[in-house]
């Protein structure tokens, strides 16, 4: 059975997150919400946890760390399969700890509270 991480992108910061994922050659699938569905997140993408027998967690962790470093108003919320929620923010997030969390993650929310200069949506 294929395991995935659901990644929720909120109003701001999505363009850069997509760009970083693309530059890192991380395969993602954009999921569309059903019409009329009320959602807190603007975009939902799915990331397959294992590609070619290898965990994708180190690559995704590197993208998240870079994304967090690029702007101070960003944070990541990770919900594990056991419904534990961990919040990470700031430029000094431990990549190895993040990798461990991604291995047991059910979903990740990428939150940026302030808009980018180009009004990133």
C-alpha positions in Angstrom: 0.0 0.0 0.0 1.3 3.4 -1.0 1.8 5.8 1.9 1.3 9.5 1.4 1.7 12.7 3.3 -1.1 15.3 2.9 0.4 18.7 2.7 -1.9 21.7 3.2 -0.7 25.1 1.9 -2.5 28.2 3.2 -3.0 31.6 1.6 0.6 32.8 1.3 3.9 31.1 0.5 2.5 28.5 -1.8 4.3 29.5 -5.0 7.7 29.3 -3.4 6.8 25.9 -1.8 5.9 24.5 -5.2 9.0 26.0 -6.7 11.3 24.4 -4.1 9.5 21.0 -4.5 10.0 21.2 -8.2 13.6 22.2 -8.0 14.2 19.2 -5.7 12.5 16.9 -8.2 10.0 15.8 -5.5 6.9 14.3 -7.2 3.7 15.8 -5.9 0.1 15.5 -6.8 -2.2 18.5 -6.5 -5.6 17.5 -5.1 -8.7 19.5 -5.9 -11.4 20.0 -3.3 -14.9 19.1 -4.3 -17.0 22.1 -5.3 -18.7 23.6 -2.3 -16.3 22.1 0.2 -15.3 24.5 2.9 -11.6 24.2 3.6 -9.2 26.1 5.8 -6.2 25.4 3.5 -6.0 26.9 0.0 -4.2 24.0 -1.7 -3.8 20.3 -0.9 -1.0 18.3 -2.3 0.0 14.7 -1.8 3.5 13.5 -1.5 4.3 9.8 -1.8 6.5 8.8 1.2 8.5 6.1 -0.6 9.7 6.4 -4.2 11.7 3.6 -5.7 12.1 1.9 -2.3 13.7 5.0 -0.8 12.1 7.4 1.8 11.4 10.8 0.4 11.5 12.3 3.9 15.1 13.7 3.7 14.3 15.6 0.4 11.0 17.0 1.8 12.7 18.0 5.0 15.3 19.9 3.1 12.6 21.8 1.2 10.7 22.6 4.4 13.9 23.8 6.2 14.7 26.1 3.2 11.1 27.3 3.0 11.2 28.2 6.7 14.5 30.0 6.4 13.3 32.2 3.5 10.7 34.1 5.5 10.3 34.7 9.2 6.5 34.5 9.2 6.4 30.8 8.3 5.7 27.7 10.4 5.0 24.1 9.8 2.5 22.0 11.7 2.9 18.2 11.5 0.2 15.8 12.6 1.4 12.3 13.2 -0.6 9.1 12.6 -1.1 9.1 16.4 -2.7 12.5 16.2 0.2 14.3 17.9 0.6 17.8 16.5 4.1 19.4 16.4 4.7 23.0 15.4 8.1 24.1 13.9 9.2 27.5 13.0 12.3 29.7 12.6 15.5 29.3 10.7 17.1 26.8 13.0 14.7 23.8 12.6 16.6 20.5 13.0 16.5 18.7 9.7 17.1 15.3 11.2 14.3 15.7 13.7 12.0 16.9 10.9 12.9 13.8 8.8 11.9 11.6 11.8 8.6 13.5 12.1 7.9 13.2 8.4 8.3 9.4 8.5 5.4 9.2 10.9 3.4 12.1 9.6 -0.2 11.9 8.4 -0.4 15.5 7.3 1.6 18.7 7.2 0.4 22.3 7.1 2.6 25.0 5.7 1.6 28.4 7.1 2.8 31.8 6.2 1.1 34.7 8.0 2.4 37.6 6.0 2.0 38.0 2.2 5.0 38.1 -0.1 5.9 41.3 -1.9 4.4 39.9 -5.1 1.1 39.1 -3.3 1.8 35.3 -3.5 -1.5 33.4 -3.1 
